[in-house]
């Protein structure tokens, strides 16, 4: 299992940051290679993302569900899916929250991903580096949108 904990600061009020984090389309706009292909009637989403692991890019499709607690400015997303070539299946969950931090906000995330299939060892081996890179890109985009 891959576990990831991230924290970053945003120079904007928590309500502004939460407004963006609670909007799936805004979030996907800050994740390079990600897309929402369908908003289902039950509130779930059909999503895709391409992730580069060294010289190989793996394209994933997933069914995602989002739970939001606006009063606490906390949320949870869970997803399950596979890569488009069938080499890996995954289940993932991530909890996130926004809190006041001085004159700005602190965003925290905790995620867990379990990968199975023939690409699992390659994905798990490079996951920490990939997640750090993607988290930094996401944080930069969120900061720019909140400015």
PyMOL commands that set and color helices and strands:
alter all, ss='L'
color gray80, all
select helices_A, chain A and resi 14-21+24-28+120-146
alter helices_A, ss='H'
color red, helices_A
select strands_A, chain A and resi 2-10+34-39+45-53+56-69+74-83+89-101+104-116
alter strands_A, ss='S'
color yellow, strands_A
deselect
rebuild
show_as cartoon
